[in-house]
Amino acid sequence: MGLKATPPWVELHKMRVPMIISLARAFVGGLAPLAPTTTRGMRSQTRRGGRRAAPYSDVAEACAALGRRAAELTRANTSPDLVVVPTPLGEPADLTVRAIAALAAADVVACEDTRVAGLLYEAAGIERKAAFVRHDAATAAATAPRLVEAMRRGETVALVSDAGTPAVSDPGALLVRAARDAGLAVRALPGPCAATTALSASGFGNGLAFSFLGFVEGRGASAARRRALRSALDAAVEGPAVLYESPRRVRQTLLDLDKLDGGASQRLVLIARELTKTHEETWRGALGDAVAYLDAGGGGAAAPGEPPRGEFTLVLDAKPKQAGSAEDAKARVAELRASGLSASDAAKAAASELGLKKSEVYRLALDAGEE
């Protein structure tokens, strides 16, 4: 994702679980065979020889087994030319075993910051054999052709960002497109993403659709920025809209969104800060109250009135529907009937759009002669 905050690997020496150590052991030679796993996870009762296998006795053993499984998958599968590897947003234990296996097997690592990538390898206990190539917003156009040539020579390139999923509001997208255009094989691994993490905690929408807009374009009071913010509000109609923002701009962004939404907006917003990190913070409330929340010391501010700190993910809910008038209902039903809908279906659709009861709209339709 490329959110520019303190990399999660800086304090990895404080790791609180044995997973990384156990996984590191799994990449040492002489791995024992591991029975195929199921989607129920490492403790599932896999049948072998007509008998159920016993669950693992402790977390370290289970994690080591997953590490062996990931290593076997990496060796057994045809190596992709490019593998997209998500990295933790903040909590080191969120690094998946498949991600570790892919990084261990890579010949080249394309990364935003080679120092951060090096700390990631160190934390995961992976011997650094791969060549690290800086691939960020400033260098992507120049490095993408070189990385494609490396893939054509048979080398496997792992693409990582400093935190989150590469190519999602991230310069890694240029490399993925270049690889695809060159006819090379691309494999993307699942993993951490700030947008979906915040969305899943918001409680907005029906779970069927959402819009992702990434970082807001433009600066200050520019027309480009105003259009981007207007697009964010317009996108949050069929489902929530998710966008990223920096601590320096988040207050102004929320203020501008509220103004564009009519002021004192009752549209709900979730403000997620430093997701999965020690100082993770979420606030859910009316968009019109969001700036007051920040000014009161929210958003990681050292004190009320101080600027917020950390990286932010904003989730906008749809604007509350305002009940339409009887005339609105009649006009909308007439439009829908003209498009071919029955009176009942037109009344149902109009009622949903205008926040009215279907029975009332249907009665209005009948009174207007829309039978």
N, C-alpha and C positions, 0 to 999 in steps of 0.2 A: 504494500500500500504506500509505503514511502512517507509515513508521518514522521516529521523531523523532531523527535524528542530525544531525551537521554536514552541511548540504546539499552535494551533490557539485559544485555550481557555484562554490563559493567560490574554488577554485584553478584555474579553467578557463584562466587566462592561461598555465598551464604545459602546455597541450595539446601532445601529442607527435606527433600525426599531422595531415596537411593536410586531413582530411575536412571539418571544419566550415567552413573557408575555401572549399573547393571547392563545398560545398553552398550556401553563402551566395550564391556567384556564380550558381548555378542559378536563383535566385528574382528575378534582375534581368530586366527586360523583354527581349523578342526572343529567346526560347528556340528553339533549333533543334529540328526534329522528331527524335524518338528512336524507333528501331524497337522493336516489342514485345519484351519480355524473356520468358525462360522460367524455370521453377523451378530451372534449373541455375545461375542467377545472372548477374552482370554480364559474366563472361568466357565465357559460353556461345557456341557457334558457331551463331548465328542465321542461318537461310537468308534471303537477300534476292536476288531476281532470279536464282535458280539458283546463286548463289555464296555461300560461307561468309564471314561478316564476320570481319575480323581482330580478335584480342583487343586490349583496351586496353593501351597501352604502359606506363602507370604507375598507381599507386593513385589519385592525385589526379584523373586523367582519368576513371577508372572511377567514382569517387565523384560527380564532377560529372554524369556521365551518369545515374547513379541519381537524383540530385537533379532533373534535368530530367524523368525518367520520373515521379517522385512528383508534381511540379508539374502535369504533364499529366493524371495521374489525378485530381488534386484539381479541376482545371478541367473535365474531361470528365464526371465523375460528378455526379449530382444531389447538391447539398450536403445533408448530413444536418442536422437541427435540432440534434442533440447528437453530438459526436464525443469518444470516450473515448481519451485520449492518454497512454500509458505514458511515464514519464521514467526516466532511468538510476538505478540503485541507488547508483552511485558513480563508475563510469567514464564520462566524457562521451562517448566514442566509441560507446557503446551506444545513443545516441539515434538512432532510425531515420530514414531519409529521408522516409518517409511521415508520421512524427510532425512533422518540421520543416515539411513542406508543409501539414499540417493546421493547425499553429499560425500559419503565415503567412497562411492564408486565413480564420482565425476572426475574428468580430466581437467576441466576448466570451470571456474566459478565466476559468473558475471554478477557483480555486486555493486551497490551504491557506494559503499565505503569498505575498502579492503581491511581496515582495522576492525570494524564491526564484524565482518565475516570471519576474520581470524579469531576473534574472541568467541564467536559461535562455535567454530571447530574445536577450540580448546575446551569450552564448556561441555560439549557433547563427547569429548574423549576421542575425537576422530583424528587420526594421523593426517597431517596436512601434506598430501601429495599433489593436489590440484594446483594449477596456476590461477592466481586471482587477477581478474581484469576489472578495472573500474568501469561501471556502466551506469551513469546517472544522467540527469537532465542535460548537463553540460557536455557530456561525452558520448551519449548514446548514438548520435548520427554517425560518428566516426568509428565507434567500436563495433557496431552491429555488423558491418561487412566483414570485418576481421574475424568475428566470432562465427559467422556463417561459413567462412572459409575453413575454420578449424573443424566445424561439424562435417564439412565435406571431406576432410581428411580422415574422418572416422572417429574424431574425438567427441566425447559426450560433454555437453555444457550444462551446468546447473545454474539456473537464474534465481537469484534471491534478492529481496529488498531488505532494508534495515529492520523493518517490522511489518508483519502482515503478508498478504498475498501479492506477489509480483504481478505487474501488468494491470492492476486495478487502481486507477488514479495514480499511475506509477510509470516511469520511463521504460520499464521492462517491456511494455506493450510494443515498442518499436522493434525489439529483438524477436519477439514472438511472431510479429507480422513478417519480418524479414525471413525467418526460418520457414514459415508457411509458404511464402512466395517462392522460395527456393526449392520447394518440394521435399523439405526435410521433415522427419518425424518429431512431433511434439507431444510430450506427456505432461499433464498438469496434475499435481498432487493436491488433495484437499487439505485445508488447514485454516489457521487463524485469519480473520478478516474483521476489521473494526466496524464496517458497515453492517454486516449481518449480525455481529455480536450486539451492537446497540439496538438494531431493529428488533431482535428477539426479546430484548428486555423492555421494549417500549409499551407493549400492549395496544399498539395502534393497528388499525386495519383488520381485515379478515384472514390474513395469512395467504391470500391468493396472489397478490400483486404488490409491488413497490417500485419506486424509481430511485436511481442512484445518480447523483450529479457530481460527486467528487468535490474537489476544491473549487470555491467560487472564483469565477474569472473576473478580471478587471481590478482596478484600484480606485480608492477614494470614492468620488462621486461620479465616476465615469459612466457613460451610457452602457458600456459593455457589462459593468458590474450590476447596474440597475436591471438590465435584461436578464442576467443570470439569476438574480434574486427573484425577479418576477417569474422566471421559469420554474424555480424551486417551488414557489407557492402554487403555480398552475399545475405542476406535476402531482401535487398532493391532492388529487381528486379521487381517482379510482383506488388509490392506496397511498401509504406513507411515502414521503420523499426523504432521502438520506443525503447529507452533504458533510464534508470535512471543513474544519476551519482551524486557524492557528490562534494561539493565545493573544497575539497582538491585535487580531482583527475580529475576534468572536463577539465582543461587546457591540461594535459598530454593526456587524452583520445582523445580530438579533434586533438591534434598534431599527435598522433599515427594513428588515422583514416585517416588523410590526407596523411601521409607517405605510409600507406598500399594501399591507393587509387591512388598512383602514384605521389603524391606531387603536390602542387598548384591545387588541385582538384576543378573542377567547379561543382561538385555535390552539390545540395542545401541542407542546413541543417537549422532546426529551433531550436534555443536554448531558452527554456522556463524556467524562474526562478521564484520561489516563487509564483506559480500559485494561483490566487484568493486573494492573500494577498495584503496589502497596497503597498508594493514595487514590485508588479508583473512587470516582464520585459520579453519581447520576442524580439529576433533578428533573422532575416531570411536573409541568404546570402550564398555565396559559402563556402564550407567546407575549402578550402584553405585560406580563409580570417578570419576564426573563431577565431584562436588564437590571431590575431592582434586586433580583436574586444575586447577580454578579456584584453589584455595587455594595451589597450588604456583607460581602466577604466570601461569597460562593465562588466556585470555579477555581479553587486552590489559591485564592488571593491571600497574601500574608496578613492582611487586615482589611476591614471595610474601607472602600475607596481605593484600594491598591489594585493593580492590574491582575487578571487571572493568569494562571500558570498551567502548563501542560498542553497536551493536544486534545482537540475536541471533535466529537462526532455529534451532529445534530440530526434529530429525526422529527420531521414535521408531519402532524396528523392532518386529515382533511378538515376543512373549515366546517364548523357546525352549520347544519342546514337551517335556513330561516323559512318558516312557513309562508307559502305563497298565498296570494289572494284568490278569490273565486274567479275573477276575470283571468288571472294567470292560468288557473286550472282549465277553464273553458278553452282558452287559446291553445294550450299545449295539447289537450285531448284532440282538438280539431286537426292540429299538425300531425299527430300520430295516426289518427284515423285516415288522413289523406295519404299516409305512407303505406297503408294496407293493414294496420292492426285492427283487431276487433274492438268494440266499445269497452269490453271488460279488460282486455290487455292494455289498451290505451289508458284507461283509468288507473290501472295498477302502476304502469310506468310513470305517469304524471304524478301520482300520489307519492311515489318514492322520490322523485326529483324535487318536489315542492314541499315535502315534509307534511303532507296532509293524509287524512284517512282515505283509504280506497273507496269506502262506501259513500263518503261525502262527494268525492270527485265523480264517482259513477252516477250519483244522483244529479250532479250539475250537468254531466254529459247528456243524460236523458232529457233534462229540462231544456237543453240547448238543441234537442232533436238529433243527437249523435247516437242513434240506435244501431 
